[in-house]
Amino acid sequence: MIKTRREILAGATAAGMTVAMPVVLRAQAQYPSRAVRIVVPFPAGATTDLLARLIANRLSETMGQSFVVENVGGGGGSIGADQIAKAAPDGHALLFHNITFSTTTSSLLFAKRARHDFDDFVPVSVGAYVPLLLLANNSVPANDLKEFVAYARTTTTPLFYGSTGPGSILHLMGEVLKRDAGIRMDHVPYRGAAPLVTDLIAGRVQFGGDQLSSSLERVRSGQMKALGVATKAVALPNVPTARELGFPNLELQGWNGFLAPRGTPEPVVARLQQEIAAAVKHPDVQKRMTDVGAEPSGSTQAEMREMLRRQVAQIRPVVEELKLLVE
């Protein structure tokens, strides 16, 4: 029996799919083939580091290889991010970053000093959402953000606000608050949340903030005041949001999530997303996250990509308007 041209082409296509599919499945099944490096672009001990290690420990148990967290601080998170942007795109080098990824990268692109762009990464999954918390020293005569602004407008005492570094999300939020409220504060950058919180409690700076997990227990114990949250916080349900207090431009969603270098095979990214989502759903992981005020996610790739798209579209014009620079 003589086959028609259409039948020959259909057979060739089917044969090609038969060959190709096992290759894709093998790539997914064989991953990871060695230890996986997870870069946290901040010092050890803060929220992002804690969450990265929590998820990494679970992935090490379920994926048959070690997931090793490495802290690479500096440049507002850009140094560690740049290492992963230039790493081999095989799934064995990942970035675990937070919302500062959006501000720092936007700042460096604006200053034409960026060594990577947003497109150099593939979103994998949000591990957890962590609301951003706005704080004040106990000596400040204000109980919420609206009262703080009223105090800042009338006091003759110099005011200082702290952030976790130039280009960080709280650097941006501090400058937005100054612009929108018409108040004066001088920026004091710190190398991470721990020294910032220490100086807030000591009164060396009057205002500041970071991811809620960095300060939750200090707020609960009365060592600092919570003036507001950028978005509603399950861990502090009675603390009003910035929008509720009249500052909608401070409404920014804090997140901590995984990114891979551009070009990482889709089957590998899909496997990672599935495993991260399963890890975040584990009862022990969920309990530990909620204990520190984090809200477990395990989002899909599409959800993380869309969240980042919206966030960068919100943040990048503000960075350019305020000329927010990473020093």
DATA-V614766 format. One record per residue. N is the residue number from 1. SS is DSSP state (hx for helix, st for strand, lp for the rest). OMEGA is omega in whole degrees, -180 to 180 (none if undefined). Layout:
N,SS,OMEGA  N,SS,OMEGA
//
This chain:
1,lp,-178  2,lp,-180  3,lp,174  4,lp,178  5,hx,-179  6,hx,-180  7,hx,179  8,hx,-180  9,hx,179  10,hx,179  11,hx,179  12,hx,179  13,hx,179  14,hx,179  15,hx,178  16,hx,179  17,hx,180  18,hx,179  19,hx,-173  20,hx,-174  21,hx,177  22,hx,179  23,hx,178  24,hx,-180  25,hx,179  26,hx,180  27,hx,-179  28,hx,-176  29,hx,-177  30,lp,180  31,lp,-6  32,lp,-179  33,lp,177  34,lp,-179  35,lp,179  36,st,180  37,st,176  38,st,179  39,st,169  40,st,-171  41,lp,-180  42,lp,178  43,lp,179  44,lp,170  45,lp,-179  46,lp,-172  47,hx,-175  48,hx,177  49,hx,-179  50,hx,-178  51,hx,178  52,hx,-179  53,hx,179  54,hx,180  55,hx,-180  56,hx,179  57,hx,180  58,hx,178  59,hx,178  60,hx,180  61,hx,-171  62,hx,-173  63,hx,171  64,lp,176  65,lp,179  66,lp,171  67,st,-169  68,st,179  69,st,178  70,st,179  71,st,179  72,lp,-176  73,lp,176  74,lp,176  75,hx,-180  76,hx,-179  77,hx,-173  78,hx,-178  79,hx,177  80,hx,179  81,hx,-179  82,hx,177  83,hx,-179  84,hx,177  85,hx,-176  86,lp,-180  87,lp,177  88,lp,-176  89,lp,-178  90,lp,178  91,lp,-179  92,lp,173  93,st,-176  94,st,176  95,st,173  96,st,-172  97,st,176  98,st,-175  99,lp,178  100,hx,173  101,hx,-178  102,hx,-177  103,hx,-176  104,hx,-180  105,hx,177  106,hx,-179  107,hx,-179  108,hx,176  109,hx,179  110,hx,-179  111,lp,-178  112,lp,178  113,lp,-175  114,lp,174  115,lp,174  116,lp,180  117,lp,178  118,hx,-177  119,hx,178  120,hx,-178  121,st,173  122,st,175  123,st,179  124,st,-179  125,st,170  126,st,178  127,st,-179  128,st,170  129,st,179  130,lp,-179  131,lp,176  132,st,-173  133,st,178  134,st,-167  135,st,173  136,st,173  137,lp,-176  138,lp,-180  139,lp,180  140,lp,-177  141,lp,180  142,lp,-179  143,lp,173  144,lp,-174  145,hx,179  146,hx,178  147,hx,178  148,hx,179  149,hx,178  150,hx,178  151,hx,-178  152,hx,-179  153,hx,-174  154,hx,-176  155,lp,173  156,lp,179  157,lp,177  158,lp,-180  159,lp,178  160,st,174  161,st,-178  162,st,174  163,st,180  164,lp,173  165,lp,177  166,lp,180  167,lp,-180  168,lp,-177  169,hx,180  170,hx,170  171,hx,178  172,hx,-176  173,hx,177  174,hx,180  175,hx,176  176,hx,179  177,hx,177  178,hx,-179  179,hx,-174  180,hx,-176  181,hx,-179  182,lp,-180  183,lp,179  184,lp,173  185,lp,175  186,st,-177  187,st,175  188,st,-180  189,st,178  190,lp,177  191,lp,178  192,lp,-175  193,hx,-174  194,hx,179  195,hx,177  196,hx,-180  197,hx,179  198,hx,-178  199,hx,175  200,hx,-180  201,hx,-179  202,hx,179  203,lp,178  204,lp,168  205,lp,-175  206,lp,-173  207,st,178  208,st,179  209,st,180  210,st,173  211,st,-174  212,hx,-176  213,hx,-178  214,hx,-172  215,lp,-172  216,hx,-177  217,hx,178  218,hx,177  219,hx,-179  220,hx,-179  221,lp,176  222,lp,-179  223,lp,178  224,lp,177  225,st,171  226,st,-178  227,st,-179  228,st,175  229,st,-180  230,lp,174  231,lp,-176  232,lp,-178  233,lp,178  234,hx,-177  235,hx,179  236,hx,-172  237,lp,-178  238,lp,178  239,lp,-176  240,lp,178  241,st,178  242,lp,179  243,lp,179  244,lp,-179  245,lp,176  246,lp,-179  247,lp,-175  248,hx,-179  249,hx,175  250,hx,180  251,lp,-178  252,lp,-175  253,lp,178  254,lp,-179  255,st,173  256,st,-174  257,st,-176  258,st,172  259,st,178  260,st,177  261,st,176  262,lp,-179  263,lp,176  264,lp,-176  265,lp,-178  266,hx,178  267,hx,179  268,hx,179  269,hx,180  270,hx,178  271,hx,179  272,hx,-179  273,hx,180  274,hx,-178  275,hx,178  276,hx,179  277,hx,178  278,hx,179  279,hx,-178  280,hx,179  281,hx,-179  282,lp,-175  283,hx,-179  284,hx,180  285,hx,180  286,hx,-179  287,hx,-179  288,hx,179  289,hx,-177  290,hx,177  291,hx,-178  292,lp,175  293,lp,176  294,lp,-178  295,st,-174  296,st,-179  297,lp,-173  298,lp,-175  299,lp,172  300,lp,175  301,hx,-178  302,hx,179  303,hx,179  304,hx,179  305,hx,-179  306,hx,178  307,hx,179  308,hx,179  309,hx,180  310,hx,-176  311,hx,179  312,hx,178  313,hx,178  314,hx,-171  315,hx,-170  316,hx,178  317,hx,180  318,hx,177  319,hx,-178  320,hx,179  321,hx,-176  322,hx,-178  323,lp,-179  324,lp,-174  325,lp,170  326,lp,-175  327,lp,none
//
